């Protein structure tokens, strides 16, 4: 886990659950670069207890790409292509539950969108090539050096949605996933679709900033990446400011009493 001085303000810090990266534990640099570009700092955690303690201090939660969600969590038998990490599921589902309860901004990317959907009661297609083949290429490949090589395809966005207002009604996106939303969870609305009809973006109903995308904006080094992460940063600033104001008001009332 990244070591920081938790006594300082963490209002513009984002909590990210760690991944296995390059033989160690951490997070891909593309996420860190995207957050840094819009003035946010990343705090990478590996265990649930530390994550729970720090989530109450930070500005938001980012759920990045990663391995498959355990199909037991949505009542399905395991497909041979499914590779899950129960410990990571336990960490992320717990942090997401806490973030939603505390109304902290959440950005969910690729696997993160799938975690969000399952956590709220949805299900997943476990393997697109075998269960839902399509002319649209969603699954990239791994280069010999171990770096992901994305597929690209267009995505249509609801222009009235949060993501549509940020990115416009259509754009080409990076794609590197073999699973996808099957049944959309209650409490989520689909706001983006690939040409073959797969859900590519979701937003929470009657909540603050809770947004998931199936593509990888952190690897889109253009205005699309900047706009989406800036929207996340703006939501963090707004909610952090509101919480600070509420605490100040409560303190003033207590002092007056």
Backbone bond lengths (Angstrom), bond angles and torsions (degrees), N, CA, C in turn:
res aa  C-N    CA-C-N  psi(-1)  N-CA   C-N-CA  omega(-1)  CA-C   N-CA-C  phi
1 X - - - 1.457 - - 1.519 110.63 -
2 X 1.321 116.56 141.44 1.456 120.74 175.88 1.518 109.85 -63.96
3 X 1.329 118.53 132.16 1.454 122.33 -179.06 1.524 109.54 -95.46
4 X 1.335 116.01 127.10 1.459 120.60 179.45 1.523 109.07 -137.90
5 X 1.307 115.78 168.02 1.457 122.21 173.84 1.526 107.72 -87.03
6 X 1.337 116.78 102.77 1.458 119.29 -175.58 1.524 112.37 -74.25
7 X 1.327 118.04 -2.65 1.456 119.62 178.00 1.524 111.51 -74.90
8 X 1.341 117.45 -22.72 1.454 119.18 179.78 1.520 109.59 -81.73
9 X 1.319 116.97 166.22 1.456 121.46 -179.53 1.519 110.55 -66.20
10 X 1.336 115.25 135.06 1.449 121.09 177.90 1.519 110.79 -114.48
11 X 1.321 116.44 22.45 1.464 119.94 -173.99 1.521 112.35 -61.20
12 X 1.334 118.38 -30.98 1.463 121.08 179.97 1.529 111.05 -108.61
13 X 1.323 114.85 30.73 1.459 121.61 175.80 1.521 109.10 -109.53
14 X 1.315 115.62 141.10 1.461 122.40 -178.86 1.520 109.17 -114.42
15 X 1.323 116.62 131.66 1.454 121.48 177.52 1.526 109.36 -85.04
16 X 1.349 116.57 133.21 1.470 121.98 178.25 1.528 108.76 -131.56
17 X 1.331 118.29 124.54 1.471 119.63 173.38 1.529 110.45 -66.95
18 X 1.319 116.51 139.38 1.462 122.11 -174.45 1.522 111.58 -73.24
19 X 1.339 114.41 160.30 1.454 124.16 176.23 1.525 108.95 -128.69
20 X 1.328 116.18 163.69 1.460 120.62 169.11 1.522 108.35 -78.64
21 X 1.320 117.27 115.61 1.458 122.37 -175.20 1.516 109.06 -131.87
22 X 1.326 116.76 121.30 1.464 121.34 175.49 1.508 114.19 56.64
23 X 1.331 117.79 37.59 1.451 121.10 179.91 1.508 114.17 83.47
24 X 1.332 118.15 -2.56 1.453 121.92 177.71 1.514 110.87 -125.47
25 X 1.320 116.06 -160.57 1.464 122.09 179.64 1.513 108.31 -121.09
26 X 1.322 116.79 130.30 1.453 121.08 179.98 1.506 110.39 177.14
27 X 1.321 116.07 -141.81 1.461 121.51 179.44 1.517 107.80 -148.90
28 X 1.322 117.62 147.12 1.462 120.37 -179.23 1.526 110.95 -61.86
29 X 1.312 115.52 141.82 1.463 121.13 -175.23 1.521 112.81 -62.40
30 X 1.325 117.79 -25.59 1.468 119.64 -178.95 1.526 111.32 -61.58
31 X 1.331 118.27 -35.51 1.468 120.61 176.56 1.526 110.34 -66.59
32 X 1.314 116.14 -44.76 1.463 120.28 -179.02 1.519 110.73 -63.38
33 X 1.335 117.21 -41.47 1.456 121.15 179.82 1.528 111.30 -64.13
34 X 1.334 116.57 -41.71 1.466 120.27 -179.18 1.521 111.20 -65.37
35 X 1.332 116.88 -40.80 1.462 119.88 177.81 1.520 111.05 -67.55
36 X 1.323 116.28 -43.70 1.463 120.57 -178.67 1.526 111.18 -62.05
37 X 1.319 116.73 -35.32 1.465 120.67 -178.28 1.529 112.82 -64.27
38 X 1.321 117.50 -23.69 1.467 119.48 178.52 1.527 111.37 -110.87
39 X 1.323 116.94 20.81 1.457 121.17 171.59 1.510 115.80 83.63
40 X 1.338 117.14 19.03 1.457 120.38 179.26 1.529 110.49 -108.10
41 X 1.325 115.93 152.75 1.450 123.09 177.09 1.520 108.80 -112.00
42 X 1.322 117.35 142.39 1.461 121.78 179.31 1.522 110.65 -99.18
43 X 1.311 115.74 140.53 1.456 122.88 173.56 1.531 106.54 -123.84
44 X 1.325 116.52 110.91 1.463 121.93 -174.21 1.529 109.20 -94.61
45 X 1.336 116.52 127.63 1.469 120.98 -177.39 1.522 110.20 -121.35
46 X 1.321 115.04 151.56 1.461 120.80 -177.93 1.519 113.55 -117.82
47 X 1.320 118.52 -14.84 1.466 119.27 -176.66 1.524 110.58 -130.67
48 X 1.315 115.21 153.32 1.460 121.42 -171.84 1.523 112.56 -67.85
49 X 1.327 117.63 -40.91 1.458 119.43 -176.97 1.525 111.20 -62.95
50 X 1.334 116.46 -47.80 1.461 119.74 177.63 1.515 110.69 -62.80
51 X 1.332 116.47 -41.49 1.456 120.10 179.16 1.511 112.19 -59.78
52 X 1.322 117.37 -44.86 1.469 120.71 -179.97 1.524 111.29 -62.77
53 X 1.336 115.84 -41.90 1.465 119.28 -179.14 1.519 111.33 -64.42
54 X 1.337 116.51 -42.37 1.462 119.69 -175.38 1.524 112.90 -81.12
55 X 1.319 117.67 -26.62 1.466 119.20 -179.15 1.516 111.64 -62.42
56 X 1.328 116.84 -28.37 1.456 119.74 176.31 1.513 113.86 -71.40
57 X 1.343 117.84 -9.53 1.457 122.14 -178.06 1.527 113.47 -108.67
58 X 1.329 116.83 -28.07 1.462 119.77 -172.18 1.526 111.12 -84.17
59 X 1.354 114.33 173.85 1.450 119.40 -177.12 1.506 114.63 -83.08
60 X 1.352 118.31 -30.39 1.457 119.71 -176.10 1.511 111.84 -165.89
61 X 1.343 114.91 178.91 1.455 122.76 -178.05 1.521 109.17 -125.38
62 X 1.341 115.88 131.29 1.460 121.84 173.68 1.520 108.51 -114.84
63 X 1.341 116.01 122.01 1.459 121.63 174.69 1.519 107.60 -103.25
64 X 1.332 118.44 110.18 1.464 121.86 -174.15 1.522 112.51 -88.85
65 X 1.334 115.55 -178.29 1.452 121.01 174.16 1.520 111.32 -67.08
66 X 1.336 115.79 165.67 1.454 119.56 -178.59 1.511 111.17 168.37
67 X 1.332 117.16 -157.67 1.467 121.16 -176.80 1.522 111.89 -71.46
68 X 1.328 115.35 176.11 1.459 121.40 -176.43 1.529 111.62 -72.71
69 X 1.328 115.28 152.91 1.461 121.40 172.52 1.528 108.45 -76.12
70 X 1.324 116.83 138.36 1.457 121.01 177.92 1.528 109.18 -59.99
71 X 1.340 118.63 122.10 1.472 120.43 -176.92 1.516 114.12 -64.30
72 X 1.325 118.26 -17.07 1.463 119.49 175.11 1.518 111.28 -60.18
73 X 1.318 116.08 -27.24 1.464 119.52 -178.66 1.527 112.53 -69.35
74 X 1.320 117.91 -19.46 1.474 119.20 175.22 1.527 111.80 -123.32
75 X 1.338 115.43 24.05 1.445 120.87 169.83 1.506 115.99 71.26
76 X 1.328 117.96 31.66 1.460 121.92 -178.00 1.520 110.41 -117.93
77 X 1.331 115.52 154.12 1.460 121.04 172.07 1.522 109.20 -75.37
78 X 1.317 116.76 151.27 1.454 121.40 -176.75 1.531 111.41 -74.92
79 X 1.326 115.96 128.05 1.465 121.93 172.82 1.534 108.33 -79.23
80 X 1.334 118.66 146.78 1.470 119.59 -179.95 1.530 114.47 -56.26
81 X 1.337 117.77 -26.35 1.462 120.56 -178.14 1.529 113.07 -85.33
82 X 1.328 117.89 -6.34 1.462 121.41 -176.97 1.522 110.94 -80.62
83 X 1.325 115.72 127.22 1.469 122.53 178.24 1.528 107.45 -127.30
84 X 1.309 116.42 111.51 1.464 120.75 -174.28 1.523 111.24 -120.73
85 X 1.340 114.76 164.84 1.462 122.65 176.97 1.521 107.69 -129.50
86 X 1.345 117.89 96.57 1.469 120.53 -175.40 1.525 113.75 -55.10
87 X 1.336 117.70 -35.71 1.453 119.77 178.90 1.519 112.64 -63.48
88 X 1.331 116.47 -40.25 1.458 120.47 177.53 1.521 110.58 -67.90
89 X 1.334 116.94 -40.04 1.467 119.71 175.76 1.528 110.41 -57.48
90 X 1.329 116.37 -46.59 1.460 120.33 -178.79 1.525 110.90 -59.11
91 X 1.320 116.81 -43.92 1.463 121.70 179.39 1.525 110.87 -62.67
92 X 1.323 116.73 -51.40 1.461 119.60 -172.07 1.527 113.12 -73.17
93 X 1.319 117.59 -39.81 1.462 118.99 179.01 1.528 110.56 -64.47
94 X 1.326 116.88 -37.25 1.453 119.90 177.55 1.522 112.58 -66.76
95 X 1.334 116.72 -44.33 1.463 120.17 178.89 1.524 111.42 -65.23
96 X 1.327 116.45 -40.50 1.463 119.41 179.33 1.520 110.99 -63.48
97 X 1.327 116.95 -43.78 1.472 120.03 178.06 1.525 110.66 -56.96
98 X 1.328 116.57 -43.89 1.459 120.60 -179.66 1.528 111.03 -66.86
99 X 1.323 117.67 -42.92 1.467 120.89 -179.57 1.525 111.10 -62.64
100 X 1.324 117.05 -41.83 1.464 120.08 179.15 1.522 110.65 -66.81
101 X 1.322 116.33 -40.06 1.466 120.04 179.34 1.527 111.16 -63.95
102 X 1.342 116.53 -37.42 1.464 120.95 -178.06 1.527 113.13 -89.38
103 X 1.322 117.19 -0.25 1.458 122.86 179.86 1.527 112.01 59.58
104 X 1.339 115.68 44.87 1.462 120.34 174.17 1.525 109.69 -92.52
105 X 1.318 118.06 143.89 1.468 119.91 178.43 1.520 111.84 -58.17
106 X 1.321 116.09 138.10 1.462 122.65 -179.31 1.524 108.64 -129.24
107 X 1.334 116.18 127.48 1.459 121.92 168.47 1.525 107.41 -114.62
108 X 1.331 115.82 126.56 1.463 121.57 -175.93 1.523 108.56 -121.32
109 X 1.337 116.26 123.96 1.468 121.89 -172.94 1.526 109.70 -120.21
110 X 1.326 116.81 128.38 1.464 124.67 176.09 1.530 110.36 55.55
111 X 1.333 118.70 -108.37 1.469 119.46 175.11 1.523 110.60 -53.12
112 X 1.335 116.83 -36.66 1.457 120.24 -179.24 1.511 112.54 -56.73
113 X 1.334 117.42 -42.14 1.467 120.70 175.65 1.520 110.04 -60.66
114 X 1.322 117.21 -40.53 1.464 121.07 -179.17 1.529 110.76 -67.08
115 X 1.325 117.68 -39.81 1.459 121.41 174.58 1.529 110.11 -60.02
116 X 1.310 116.99 -46.62 1.464 121.77 179.25 1.525 110.76 -58.70
117 X 1.324 116.95 -45.71 1.461 120.61 -178.63 1.528 111.59 -64.38
118 X 1.327 117.33 -45.33 1.467 120.74 -179.28 1.529 110.76 -67.77
119 X 1.333 117.12 -40.23 1.463 120.81 -178.88 1.521 111.81 -59.52
120 X 1.322 116.65 -31.91 1.464 120.53 -177.69 1.526 112.76 -97.29
121 X 1.343 116.73 6.83 1.460 119.49 172.39 1.507 116.50 109.98
122 X 1.341 118.57 10.06 1.454 121.84 179.24 1.516 112.62 -90.89
123 X 1.333 116.23 179.37 1.462 122.13 179.28 1.524 109.43 -129.88
124 X 1.351 115.38 171.52 1.457 120.93 -175.57 1.522 111.93 -128.30
125 X 1.331 115.54 149.75 1.457 122.41 161.34 1.520 106.05 -78.23
126 X 1.321 118.06 123.92 1.465 119.57 -172.91 1.522 114.28 -82.47
127 X 1.333 117.90 -25.61 1.462 118.90 -179.20 1.528 109.58 -153.08
128 X 1.322 115.30 102.53 1.467 119.96 -176.46 1.520 113.43 -60.34
129 X 1.337 120.89 -45.29 1.471 119.47 -177.00 1.522 113.69 -58.54
130 X 1.340 118.20 -36.61 1.461 120.30 -177.10 1.521 113.54 -96.06
131 X 1.336 117.44 -27.68 1.458 119.70 -174.62 1.528 113.59 -103.15
132 X 1.324 116.33 -24.99 1.457 119.38 179.31 1.527 109.34 -147.41
133 X 1.330 117.65 66.77 1.471 120.06 -179.12 1.522 111.07 -63.33
134 X 1.324 115.32 148.64 1.458 120.76 -174.21 1.522 109.70 -155.04
135 X 1.333 115.38 157.62 1.458 120.11 174.43 1.528 111.43 -72.40
136 X 1.329 117.04 -20.39 1.463 120.90 176.46 1.522 109.07 -78.49
137 X 1.319 116.80 125.03 1.469 121.13 -177.79 1.531 109.13 -88.32
138 X 1.326 115.41 117.22 1.462 120.91 179.40 1.523 112.27 -105.56
139 X 1.326 116.74 -24.79 1.463 121.22 -171.97 1.520 109.52 -98.00
140 X 1.333 117.12 115.94 1.460 120.97 174.40 1.521 109.61 -79.17
141 X 1.322 117.03 -159.44 1.455 120.60 177.95 1.518 109.66 -143.50
142 X 1.306 115.63 165.76 1.458 121.30 -178.80 1.524 109.59 -98.17
143 X 1.323 116.04 126.34 1.460 121.11 178.40 1.519 109.81 -70.88
144 X 1.342 118.06 159.91 1.472 120.58 -180.00 1.524 113.60 -55.16
145 X 1.328 116.79 -31.66 1.469 119.81 -179.61 1.524 112.41 -78.15
146 X 1.335 116.58 -1.60 1.454 119.64 178.42 1.506 114.74 91.91
147 X 1.329 118.32 10.01 1.457 121.84 179.42 1.527 109.79 -97.88
148 X 1.348 118.16 138.97 1.462 119.96 179.61 1.521 111.78 -70.07
149 X 1.318 116.01 138.57 1.463 122.66 173.85 1.526 106.87 -112.53
150 X 1.310 116.34 113.16 1.454 121.40 -173.29 1.519 112.58 -76.79
151 X 1.334 114.67 150.85 1.453 120.85 160.69 1.532 107.20 -83.72
152 X 1.327 116.30 164.23 1.469 121.51 177.22 1.518 108.69 -130.15
153 X 1.329 116.30 141.16 1.464 120.21 174.19 1.526 108.84 -157.49
154 X 1.318 117.90 160.44 1.462 119.94 178.82 1.526 111.74 -76.98
155 X 1.315 115.52 153.45 1.458 123.10 175.14 1.525 108.15 -131.65
156 X 1.323 115.20 134.18 1.473 121.41 175.10 1.519 108.52 -98.20
157 X 1.337 116.56 130.76 1.456 122.24 -176.99 1.522 111.09 -115.66
158 X 1.312 115.41 145.06 1.466 120.68 173.62 1.525 108.02 -67.63
159 X 1.338 118.28 116.10 1.470 119.56 -175.25 1.518 113.60 -66.11
160 X 1.332 117.89 -17.26 1.461 121.07 179.72 1.526 112.44 -91.81
161 X 1.335 117.45 -4.61 1.460 121.28 -179.41 1.520 110.67 -83.49
162 X 1.313 115.64 170.00 1.465 120.31 177.27 1.528 110.86 -61.84
163 X 1.343 116.49 -47.53 1.459 119.65 -178.53 1.521 111.18 -68.43
164 X 1.325 117.32 -34.12 1.455 120.16 177.74 1.516 112.72 -68.09
165 X 1.318 116.38 -37.53 1.475 119.49 177.99 1.526 110.76 -67.50
166 X 1.331 116.59 -28.52 1.469 120.61 -179.66 1.517 111.78 -82.11
167 X 1.350 117.09 -44.33 1.470 121.46 -170.38 1.523 114.26 -107.14
168 X 1.329 118.33 -7.96 1.451 119.73 -175.67 1.518 111.05 93.53
169 X 1.338 116.44 -175.71 1.459 118.81 -173.54 1.523 113.97 -92.58
170 X 1.335 118.63 -6.93 1.458 120.45 176.35 1.524 109.62 -161.97
171 X 1.330 116.28 143.29 1.456 121.39 175.61 1.521 108.90 -161.46
172 X 1.336 115.85 161.15 1.460 121.72 173.47 1.519 108.55 -88.30
173 X 1.343 116.01 136.72 1.457 120.29 -174.74 1.524 110.74 -128.89
174 X 1.312 115.12 158.91 1.462 121.96 172.63 1.520 108.96 -78.54
175 X 1.323 116.44 147.08 1.468 120.35 -176.46 1.522 109.28 -141.61
176 X 1.346 115.40 131.25 1.461 120.04 178.86 1.528 108.00 -154.67
177 X 1.334 116.37 72.02 1.464 119.92 -178.53 1.519 109.98 -153.07
178 X 1.336 115.36 147.48 1.464 119.14 175.95 1.523 111.49 -115.44
179 X 1.359 116.50 0.04 1.455 121.61 174.23 1.521 109.51 -118.41
180 X 1.333 116.17 164.36 1.455 119.79 -176.76 1.520 109.44 -161.96
181 X 1.325 115.93 170.17 1.462 121.74 176.51 1.529 109.49 -64.09
182 X 1.338 116.18 131.83 1.466 121.83 170.92 1.525 107.64 -101.83
183 X 1.336 117.69 -77.73 1.469 121.50 173.03 1.528 108.33 -95.29
184 X 1.318 115.70 125.96 1.466 120.48 179.73 1.521 109.73 -75.22
185 X 1.337 115.41 137.49 1.460 120.96 -176.74 1.523 111.47 -68.30
186 X 1.343 117.07 145.48 1.463 119.63 168.02 1.533 108.62 -58.74
187 X 1.295 116.27 140.75 1.462 120.04 -178.28 1.510 113.78 92.54
188 X 1.341 117.41 -6.68 1.457 121.37 174.12 1.523 109.04 -115.80
189 X 1.318 116.42 150.66 1.454 122.24 172.93 1.521 108.21 -124.59
190 X 1.325 116.57 135.74 1.465 120.90 176.21 1.519 109.39 -74.98
191 X 1.333 116.31 133.10 1.459 120.87 -178.02 1.524 112.64 -128.89
192 X 1.345 117.46 2.00 1.462 121.18 178.05 1.519 110.31 -152.41
193 X 1.370 115.93 146.37 1.450 121.27 -175.45 1.524 110.34 -144.00
194 X 1.321 116.08 143.21 1.460 121.48 172.15 1.530 108.86 -82.78
195 X 1.348 118.52 169.12 1.463 120.36 -177.88 1.522 114.23 -58.57
196 X 1.340 118.11 -26.27 1.461 120.40 179.15 1.528 113.22 -91.01
197 X 1.333 116.97 8.74 1.452 121.34 174.03 1.507 116.56 91.11
198 X 1.333 118.89 0.69 1.463 120.05 176.97 1.527 110.49 -68.39
199 X 1.323 115.14 145.81 1.468 120.50 176.76 1.528 109.05 -72.25
200 X 1.324 116.54 125.99 1.464 121.98 -178.63 1.523 113.23 -115.33
201 X 1.335 117.52 -10.08 1.463 120.77 177.39 1.520 108.49 -153.10
202 X 1.332 115.96 141.85 1.460 121.86 176.96 1.515 108.87 -137.22
203 X 1.324 114.96 155.42 1.459 121.57 174.77 1.514 108.72 -138.91
204 X 1.319 116.90 149.81 1.454 121.36 179.88 1.524 109.92 -79.51
205 X 1.304 115.12 144.37 1.460 122.34 177.63 1.530 108.57 -90.51
206 X 1.315 116.79 136.06 1.469 122.43 175.18 1.525 112.64 59.79
207 X 1.315 116.31 34.81 1.461 121.55 173.27 1.519 108.75 -133.04
208 X 1.334 115.60 177.77 1.453 119.52 174.27 1.520 110.37 -76.62
209 X 1.327 117.52 -139.47 1.460 122.42 -177.41 1.528 109.40 -77.94
210 X 1.332 116.29 99.08 1.462 122.89 173.36 1.521 105.74 -133.59
211 X 1.324 116.19 103.27 1.460 121.83 -169.55 1.523 109.74 -133.48
212 X 1.328 116.00 133.66 1.453 120.83 177.08 1.511 111.37 -126.68
213 X 1.320 116.17 140.05 1.460 121.34 175.52 1.521 108.57 -129.11
214 X 1.334 116.39 140.38 1.455 120.82 179.95 1.523 111.86 -80.19
215 X 1.321 116.71 -19.96 1.464 121.01 179.68 1.521 110.53 -88.97
216 X 1.328 116.35 -175.65 1.468 121.80 -173.42 1.531 110.98 -117.56
217 X 1.324 118.30 83.85 1.475 119.71 -179.47 1.519 113.33 -64.09
218 X 1.335 117.20 -27.11 1.470 119.37 -179.31 1.521 111.63 -66.70
219 X 1.340 117.54 -16.67 1.459 121.06 177.92 1.529 111.56 -104.14
220 X 1.319 116.70 10.08 1.468 121.52 177.47 1.527 107.67 -104.60
221 X 1.308 116.50 89.65 1.463 121.43 -173.77 1.523 110.34 -77.99
222 X 1.320 115.71 67.81 1.457 121.75 179.83 1.521 108.18 -151.90
223 X 1.331 117.54 -168.15 1.458 120.65 -177.97 1.522 112.15 -65.18
224 X 1.346 117.41 -25.41 1.448 119.39 177.83 1.516 111.65 -59.33
225 X 1.334 116.05 -46.43 1.457 119.82 178.57 1.520 110.29 -63.85
226 X 1.310 116.29 -48.04 1.454 119.90 -175.58 1.526 111.57 -62.17
227 X 1.323 116.36 -41.80 1.464 119.51 -177.45 1.519 111.90 -66.68
228 X 1.326 116.91 -42.42 1.462 119.44 -176.47 1.527 110.97 -69.70
229 X 1.322 117.59 -44.53 1.457 119.58 179.07 1.530 111.49 -70.46
230 X 1.319 117.52 -30.98 1.463 119.77 175.15 1.521 111.21 -66.56
231 X 1.335 117.22 -37.50 1.465 120.88 175.70 1.528 110.34 -62.29
232 X 1.329 116.53 -40.17 1.461 121.19 175.98 1.529 109.82 -62.06
233 X 1.327 117.27 -45.82 1.462 121.44 179.39 1.524 111.48 -62.32
234 X 1.323 116.84 -40.76 1.471 120.42 179.10 1.523 110.90 -63.66
235 X 1.344 116.47 -39.95 1.464 119.85 178.91 1.524 110.60 -65.41
236 X 1.336 116.78 -39.55 1.458 120.58 177.61 1.524 110.83 -62.69
237 X 1.330 116.62 -43.94 1.462 119.65 179.50 1.523 111.67 -62.61
238 X 1.338 115.81 -41.05 1.464 120.08 -178.87 1.527 111.31 -65.48
239 X 1.325 117.01 -49.01 1.458 119.49 -177.37 1.526 112.09 -70.70
240 X 1.335 117.04 -36.08 1.467 119.67 177.18 1.517 110.53 -64.77
241 X 1.337 116.16 -40.19 1.456 119.90 177.82 1.515 112.00 -64.28
242 X 1.337 115.85 -39.64 1.458 119.43 179.39 1.527 111.07 -65.72
243 X 1.348 116.68 -40.59 1.466 119.29 178.59 1.524 111.09 -66.22
244 X 1.346 116.88 -40.39 1.462 119.82 178.90 1.523 110.71 -63.39
245 X 1.332 115.98 -40.85 1.457 119.75 178.28 1.520 111.95 -64.02
246 X 1.335 115.99 -39.73 1.460 119.65 179.21 1.520 111.08 -65.31
247 X 1.366 116.66 -40.64 1.463 119.53 178.63 1.528 111.13 -65.46
248 X 1.333 116.17 -40.95 1.464 119.68 179.46 1.521 110.69 -63.59
249 X 1.335 116.02 -41.51 1.464 119.27 179.00 1.516 112.08 -64.60
250 X 1.343 115.48 -40.50 1.463 119.24 178.86 1.533 110.51 -64.79
251 X 1.356 116.44 -40.47 1.454 119.51 178.14 1.513 112.77 -64.25
252 X 1.337 116.45 -40.05 1.464 119.76 178.28 1.504 111.89 -64.45
253 X 1.322 116.41 -40.38 1.475 119.57 178.67 1.518 111.41 -66.15
254 X 1.363 114.62 -39.14 1.463 117.74 178.82 1.520 111.04 -65.72
255 X 1.345 116.90 -38.27 1.454 120.52 178.89 1.521 112.14 -66.18
256 X 1.333 115.62 -38.55 1.458 120.06 -179.81 1.514 110.92 -67.41
257 X 1.351 115.74 -32.34 1.459 118.86 179.91 1.527 111.10 -71.62
